[in-house]
Amino acid sequence: MGVEKRKTLLEDLVCKAGGCAVIDGGFATQLETHGAAINDPLWSALCLIKDPDLIKRVHLEYLEAGADILITSSYQATIPGFVSMGLSIEEGELLLKKSVKLAVEARDKFWDAVKNNPINGYNRALVAASIGSYGAYLADGSEYSGYYGPDVNLEKLKDFHRRRLQVLMEAGPDLLAFETIPNKLEAQACVELLEEENVKIPSWICFSSVDGENAPSGETFRECLDVINKSNRINAVGINCAPPHFIESLICKFKELTEKWIAVYPNSGETWDGRAKRWLPSTCFDDDKFELFAAKWHDLGASLIGGCCRTTPSTIRAISKVLKQRDLAVSG
């Protein structure tokens, strides 16, 4: 299937969703709500080994909440990570494929149940294969610092991501989601890899930000987006796992810097301590505020909106509700 046809699939979804598709919310958060113990270098990907049925259950909960896009449980799933757990390379590759398979099965099951009742307002969701940053694999908080050390260069980053990208593509997702990218170098690695592998499905690259102004590395988003703007393989750029109060100004900044779609899915506003591996208290935002924010973010130009860490199906339900209500008001 060619790039234009698959691109139209995403465009059709955004159009059906009133110009803004809803991404799902915090995956690990919801796994933990159901009792999963994932304080592990594999994080939520640990459930690919220990409890795949729970992964499918969480996907279904986000679909019921109104998500138009499911992100797979592969954010921290890497072949080196699985090998470090004592698995073989082949077993690691099968688990990567399983992350896509579980999301697709959940999507298809849900859609079969609701597709003949258009009054419910659901859209047939797309599955985005999550590709977390190199820092996510390191599990040392470096996706929020952008510092990978002097030995990490462009070729090393491409080599790190290449096989995982190939395996995920073999599993047949609708989209690719490069997430929590902390610096220009890794963004460039992702762009070049998509070209080298001749990837023909839509992709997005989302950065993190710790100051609301720049990438965690300190590089400006102008520098980072210059790399991305040169590629027609990237359909959207944006921010994930940054606090909600950063998002408005970052959307405005990105609108000045790119013509690509803008994706935003912030965390709840709490702060993650990557070394201590715990959330630090901060100004948290409840679901009512997320409703207000989502409406404003869409007005400012975001085409893909959801939640990241510490958000829940109730957050996504609030976002979906307000965006769909606005769509009905406009179409009515």
N, C-alpha and C positions, 0 to 999 in steps of 0.2 A: 504494500500500500504506500503510495507516494506521499511526500511531505504535504502537498497542498490538500489532499483529501483528509489527512489526519489533522491538519491545522484547522480545517473547516469544522471538524468534530468539536474542537475546543471553542471555536467561534460560535458555533450553533448553541453550545451549552450556555455561554455567556449571554447570548441573545435571548434564549428561552428564560434565563434567570433575570431578565430585566436589565441587562447591562452589567451585572455584577454576580459572579458565581460565588457560592459559599464553600470555603475550605473547612475541613473538619477541625477538631480541637486537640487538646493535649492528650497524647496517646498513653504515655507512661503514667500520667496522672490518673487516668481512668483504669488502667490495669491495677494500680495500687489501691484504688477505691474498692476493687473486687478482691483484694487480699494478696495480689501478686507481690513477691519479694524480688525486687530487681536492682538492689544496690550492688551493682556488678559492672565490670567494664563493658559488658554487652548491653547493659541497660534493658530497654524494652525488648530488644532482640532476644533476650534470654527466654522469653515466652515462646519463641519459635521452636525451641527445644523442649521446654517443660510444659507448656499449656497452649498449643495452637488454637484450641477451641475458644479460649478466652480472647485471643486476638480477633477472631471472627465475631465474637459477641460484642466487642467494643466497636468494631466497624459498623455493625448493625445499629448500635445505639446512636452513633453519629448520623447514620442515614435517617433514622427515625426522627432525629432532631432537625433534619433539613439540609444536611451537607450535600453539596453538589459534586464535591471532589474528595475522594478518600486518599490519604497519604499512607503508604505501606509502612510496615513495622521494621523497615530495613535501615533506618537512620544510622544506627550504631552497629549494624550488621556488616562485618567485613570478613573476607576469607582469612586474613591473618588473625583476626580476633577469634574466629571459630577454631582455627588451628591451635591457638594458645590454650583453648579449652580442652584440647586432646582429640578434636575431631579431625578427620581427613579433609583434604582439599575438596574432594568430591562431595563429602557430606556437607561442607560449608556452602558449596555451590547449590546443592539441593535446598538448603534452608533459605538462601537468598531467593530462589525461585518460589519457594513456599510462601514467602512474604507477599508476593504478587498474587499467587493463586488464592490465598485466603481472602484478600481484599476483593478479587474478582468474584469469588464464590458468594461472598456476602452481598456485593452489589447486585449480582444476578438474582439471588434469592429474594432480596428486598424488592427489586424492580418487578419481578414476576408477581409479587403480592399486591403491588399498588398501581401498576401501569394502566389498569382498566378503570381506575377511579380518578379522573383528572381533577376532580374538585379538591383533592388533598394538596395540590400544588407541588408535588414532588417532581424532580427531573431525574432522568436516568444518569446516575453519577458516573464520573470518570475516575480511573485509578491512576494515581501518580506514584511512581516508584521513587522512594526517598533515597537520596545519596547524601549522607552527612559529610561534613568536612573532615579533613585529615585530623584536625583537632578533636573531633568527636571520637575517632578511633583511639587517639592517645588517651582520652578520658582524663585529661589533666587540666581542663578548663581553658585550653589554648584556643578553642573556637571563640572565646571571648577576649582574647588578647591579641591574636593574629601573629604571635611569635612562635615559629616552629623550629628555630635554631638555625645556625649557619650552614648545616649540612643538607637542608631541605631546599631543593631547587625546582625549577619548572618540570624537568624530566622526571624527577622522583615523584612529584605529585601526580603527573599523568600516569606513571607506572602503577602508583598506588590505586588510582581510581579505575584503571582500564578494565581489568578482568571483572570487577564487580559490575561495571557498566555493561559489559558484554553479557554477563549472566542474567542481569535484570532485564535486558532487552530481549533475550531469548524467552523470557517468561511472558512477554506480551502485554506490558502496561500501555495505557493510553497516553501517558505523559511521563516526563522525568522532572523531579524536583531536587535540585541541588540546594541544600539547606545550611544555614548558619555559617556561610562563607565569611572568613574574617579579614581577607586581604586581597589585594589586586592579583598577586601571583597565583593564588588558587583559582580565582575567577578566570584568569587567562588559561590555566591548565584545563579547566572544564570546557571552555570554548574550543580550544584546540583539539581536545579529545573528541568532542562531538563532530568536528570536521573530519578528523582522522578515521573515526569509526563510521562515518557517513550515516549518522543517526537521522532518521526520517520522521520521528514523532516530536511533537512540541515539547519544549523544556522551559523551566524557569530557574533563575538563580536568585536566591535570597541571601542577603547579608545579615549579620548581626550588627549591633551598634551599642556601645557602652556610654556614649556621651551625647547621642541624639544629633550629632553633626557629621561624624566621620565613621569609616570602618574601624573595627577594633585595633587594627594595625596603626592607626593614625593617618592612613592615606585618605585623601578626600574621595567622596563618591564620584566626583567628576573624573578622577583618575581611574577608578574602578569601572565606571560605566563606559568610558571611552573604549575599553577592551570589548565590552559586551555589545555595544552599539554597532560594531563592525561585523557582527555575526548575524546571519539570518536563521541560525539554528535555535536561537534563544527568543522565545515569544514574550516573556514577561520577566521583569526584575522587581526586587522589592526587599522587604525587611521581615524577618521572623525572629522570635524569641528576644525581642527588645520590649521595654515597658510601653504601655499604651500611650503615655503622655509624650513619647517621642514621635509618634506616628504621623500626626498632622503635619508637622513641619517637614518631615522626611518625604511625605507624599509630594508636598509642594516643591521640594528640592528636586526630587526625581522627575517631576513633570517638566522641569526646566532642562533636564539633562538627557532625556530619552523620549522616544516616540513609542517605545514598547509598552505593553500593558504593565500595570503596577499591581503587585501582590503584597498584601500586608497580613500577617498573622502573628500578632504580638503575644507575649506571655501575660500573666495576670497582673504584673506590676511588682511581684516579689523578685528578689535578687538571688541568683544561683551562685553558691560558693563552690567552684569546680574542684578545689582541693579537698575541702571538707565534705563535699558531696551532699550538701543540704541547702534548703531554701532559707534565706534570711528574711526576717520580717521587713515589710516595706509598705508603701501606700498601695493597698490592693483595690482593685476595681471590681465592683459587683456587676452582675449581668445587666441590670438596668442601665448602668453607665456604658457598658459595651454596646447596647442598643443605640444609644445616642452617638457614641463614637463611630459605629459602623455606618450610620446614616451620613455623618459628616465626612468620613473617609471616602465614601462613594461619591459624594458631591464634589470632593476635591480631585477625584480622578482615579481612585482605586477600582480595578475591575475584578479582583480576586481578594476576598476578605475571609478571615477565619481566626483561629486562636492557636496558641502554642502552649508551652508548659503552664500547668496549673489552671488552664481553662478546661471546661467540661462540656458534656452534651447540653446542659442548660444554657451555657454561654452561646453555643452554636444555635440553639433553638431561638434565643433572643435575637441574635444577628439575623438569622433566616427570616424570622417573623417580621422584623422591621423592614428589611429589604424587600420582601415579597409584598407587604402592605403598601409600600411606596410604589412598587411596580403596578399594583392593581389600581392605585389612585391615579397614576399617570395614564395607564391604558384605558381607564374608565372615563 
